[in-house]
Amino acid sequence: MTGFKGHFSSASDRYAAYRPDYPAALFAWLAGLCAKRELAWRCATGSGQAALGLAPHFRCVVATDASAEQIRHAEPHPLIDYRVAPAHALHGQ
């Protein structure tokens, strides 16, 4: 990936362990703004904290990050499709 600098890639295990979670009310509020809850996309997901917060509210969450190492440390969830990709690579998908 040209130009991508994985600033957290070398510390992905610590990033996943120490990054604070978001409040559940935030994701309930965001989901309430949506007419349909089929799909959510979490761009720059890092190790997936926000994707995990979105999962109870959507049929599927696509969570992308340009860092394969960050995705490797993301917590698996049956409703989350983690992908290694920069934001601009998903246009039209």
C-alpha positions, 0 to 999 in steps of 0.5 A, spaced: 500 500 500 503 506 497 503 511 502 500 507 508 504 508 515 502 503 520 503 507 526 500 502 531 502 496 527 508 494 531 504 495 537 497 492 535 497 487 541 498 493 546 493 497 542 488 492 542 489 490 550 489 498 552 484 502 547 478 504 551 471 501 549 466 506 547 459 507 551 454 502 548 449 508 548 453 511 542 452 505 538 445 505 540 444 512 538 448 511 531 443 505 529 437 509 531 439 514 525 439 508 520 432 507 516 435 500 515 440 496 519 443 491 514 450 493 514 455 498 517 462 499 515 467 501 520 473 504 516 480 504 520 477 499 525 484 498 528 483 492 533 475 492 532 472 496 538 467 500 535 466 494 530 464 490 536 459 496 539 456 496 532 455 488 531 449 488 536 445 493 532 446 491 525 445 484 521 453 485 518 459 489 520 464 490 515 470 492 519 476 495 515 483 497 516 489 498 512 494 494 517 493 487 517 497 486 524 491 491 527 486 486 524 490 480 526 489 482 533 481 484 532 476 480 536 472 475 532 465 476 532 460 472 527 457 478 525 463 482 523 467 481 517 474 484 518 478 486 512 485 488 510 484 494 506 485 502 506 478 506 505 479 508 498 479 500 496 472 499 497 469 504 493 463 500 489 463 494 493 
